[in-house]
Amino acid sequence: MKSPSLCHSCDNPTPVFYYQAFGLTIESALPCPELLPAEGSPDVTIRYGAVPDDLESVQQQGDCYQVNSGAFLLKLNGIAKYIVTAGEQIIIERVPGAQDNEVRLFLLGSAFAALLQQRGLLPLHGCAVEVNGGAAVFLGPSGCGKSTLAGALHQRGYRVMADDVCNISFSPAGAPLVLSAYPQLKLWADALKILGKNPEDLPRVTAGFEKYCLPLREGFSNNSSPLKRVYELAVSNSQDLEHTTLQGMDKLVVLIRHTYRPEFLAGILGKKSHFEQCGQAARHCQVSRLVRPSRPFRLEELADLVEKDWA
């Protein structure tokens, strides 16, 4: 990693670190060991500072966030406040005693999703794997097995591109591209055991949760790849695996449904632009639904089915 430099714009100089993720170069006052190192002029800066309790002219809000036409505010009791502006800057006001991993969890999740939306990009709630010169993205609600399936495919030699926040950009011709995030999967303890990993050997995502960080020291793709396949994962009480190729509006609905934090859209990307982006992506890729039994997972058979579809 590029050696930390010092910020001399204040009386107490603080180190800054340079990283790359989501197709961006990032200058950060918060160390983010999950991210890959980078050099060069930053596209995004992350720094500490005072964050307001409320935004002006709020267009959308929930229990812990507010959105207006130019900013996104996230407030998390016991952890931090974040304000994201212009797709270029995130300011963090930490709660004393908050742990770095807790601050990073929401920085690299909700705060960065808002920043990507501000930049006109499309963040999806899913995992991406590089395959046959393109990318396959697995979408679905938490607990459906997205990261577990990506982990199984990683063990088969496929390179992972993203987990949780999967960032889609568009070429000048309108083709969707998946931009790599950072080399890590976040997995529940039972999923790690299915993959033959010992949760006790790995750090927790945050205290009190049986979810762990699995670093991908090898088998990570740091390239952008054309979006070729989208799979919506679902769980049923049936013992069968089902694979259905979707058509028309059903493809569009999947992408809209699994946009990361769609409630942030009102004041950032806008629902009309979001609809157009999802439609553009749907026109350029195959979209399928994969349904697996809740018990047993049948992970290897599911991975076989996906590989067969790619072939």
TITINU-482408 format. One record per residue (C-alpha): residue in three letters; x, y, z. Coordinates in pm, whole numbers, plus 50000, padded with zeros to 5 digits. Layout:
BEGIN
alaXYZ ...
//
This chain:
BEGIN
met500005000050000 lys501095035249937 ser502595048750258 pro500175070250457 ser500725107150398 leu499975134750645 cys497175159750619 his498635193750712 ser495395213350684 cys494825210851059 asp496825216451378 asn497085179151444 pro498225162351123 thr496555128851059 pro497595101350818 val495555094450508 phe495445061850315 tyr494865055049946 tyr492665026749819 gln490705015049520 ala487185000649516 phe484055003149301 gly486135016749014 leu487265046449225 thr490475058949387 ile489785067349750 glu491675089249996 ser490655079950350 ala491465091550701 leu490035058450825 pro492245027950761 cys490265002850552 pro492334970750538 glu489624953250333 leu490374975650035 leu493164972649781 pro495924999249784 ala496075025949518 glu497945056949409 gly496995088049217 ser494505116149247 pro491465105649449 asp487935104449311 val486565102449665 thr487775116049998 ile486805102450340 arg487615123650641 tyr486585130150998 gly484615161151087 ala481415175451228 val478215161351077 pro474835178751123 asp471935161651294 asp469565170751010 leu469615180850645 glu467755210150493 ser464935204650242 val464685167450319 gln463055147750036 gln463185112850189 gln463875100550540 gly463735070150764 asp464645061251120 cys468375065951064 tyr468795084850736 gln467815116550549 val468205124950181 asn467935157749991 ser468885167949638 gly472595169749716 ala473385150050028 phe472785118150221 leu472895116850602 leu473215084350799 lys472965084251181 leu473765052651377 asn473515053351755 gly476705042351924 ile478725041651601 ala478875073251386 lys477165099151172 tyr478035100450800 ile477275127250544 val477805119750174 thr477915148249922 ala478255152049544 gly479475116549496 glu482915128649605 gln483125131649981 ile482125113050296 ile482545129850634 ile482415107850945 glu481715119451299 arg482515089851522 val480925082251853 pro483675079352118 gly484505042752172 ala483095030851840 gln485145002651689 asp486835006951351 asn485154975951206 glu481714989651299 val482475023351140 arg483815006350824 leu480824982950797 phe478395011550736 leu480915032650548 leu481495005650286 gly477804995950283 ser475085022350305 ala477325053250284 phe479155040949975 ala475915029249814 ala474595064749847 leu477835078749705 leu477615055349405 gln474035066149344 gln475135102549361 arg477665094549087 gly474895080848864 leu475875044548913 leu473625015048995 pro474524996049314 leu472824962049346 his472474940949661 gly474414910549547 cys477644892249470 ala479504891849139 val481724864748991 glu483824867448676 val483014841148413 asn483714836048041 gly484864871447978 gly481914886548161 ala480284888248502 ala477484869048672 val475644886448955 phe473674868649229 leu470874889249384 gly468484882449667 pro467514891050025 ser469894885950315 gly470314849350405 cys469344835050064 gly472884822449995 lys474434848149760 ser477814849649933 thr477814812350004 leu477314804349636 ala480014829349540 gly482304812349793 ala481614778149640 leu482354791349291 his485524807649423 gln486634773549547 arg486074760549192 gly488494786149052 tyr486204814948959 arg487244849949057 val484964869949285 met484374906449194 ala482064919849467 asp480044910549772 asp477044928649923 val477354960649715 cys477704952149346 asn478354983549143 ile477084986748784 ser478255013848545 phe477345018648181 ser479595021947877 pro479075051047633 ala477085026347419 gly474855018047716 ala476204983447798 pro476284975148173 leu479664968548335 val480304953148676 leu483014971948867 ser485004951849119 ala484694960849486 tyr487264945749726 pro488614910749802 gln486364898850082 leu483224878150141 lys480994882550446 leu479554849050556 trp477464835350842 ala479024808551059 asp476904780250913 ala477804790950557 leu481514790250643 lys481144755150779 ile479434744150456 leu482474757750271 gly484844739250504 lys486024770550689 asn486364774951064 pro484614806951180 glu486934808851483 asp489834815851245 leu488184847251104 pro487274881851234 arg483634890351295 val481984916451077 thr480814933151397 ala480544922851760 gly477524902351858 phe476824887751513 glu477774853351385 lys478914868251055 tyr482564867950957 cys484984883550709 leu486634859050469 pro489544876150289 leu490184864749933 arg493944865449912 glu493714849149570 gly490914845349322 phe489734881549320 ser489184900948996 asn490064937549005 asn488764943948654 ser485494956648515 ser483534930548319 pro480404931848102 leu477264920948286 lys476194888348120 arg474084869548374 val471844879048667 tyr470444852748904 glu467784860249163 leu468144835449450 ala465134823849647 val464424797049909 ser461414773749920 asn460084744050118 ser460424722049811 gln463354697949789 asp463904706249422 leu466244730649256 glu464494753049004 his466044774348730 thr463744797248534 thr464874821548264 leu462884853748290 gln461634875848009 gly460354911247958 met459194930648261 asp460104901948494 lys463784909148421 leu463364945948501 val461494938848825 val464364917448957 leu466884945648911 ile464584971549066 arg463764948849360 his467414942149443 thr468854976849407 tyr470924983849718 arg468975006349955 pro466335018149704 glu464825040049976 phe467795063649925 leu466795070749565 ala464225098349608 gly466795125849654 ile469825110849481 leu469375092249157 gly465655096849121 lys463125069649053 lys462855077548682 ser466595074848623 his466725043348837 phe463975027348626 glu465845036348307 gln469125022048438 cys467504989148539 gly465814986848200 gln469104993248023 ala470834965948223 ala467974941348167 arg468174945947789 his471824935547784 cys471864904548004 gln470094871848079 val468094871948403 ser467094839648579 arg465534828648904 leu467194801249110 val465114784849381 arg466754761749633 pro465414742349933 ser465864758050275 arg467214724750405 pro469524710650287 phe471284738850104 arg472384716149812 leu475224740549746 glu477334719049515 glu474314710349300 leu473414747149281 ala476954755749170 asp476754727548910 leu473524742148776 val475084776748741 glu478164762848567 lys475964743548325 asp474044775348244 trp477304793748174 ala478484765947945 
//
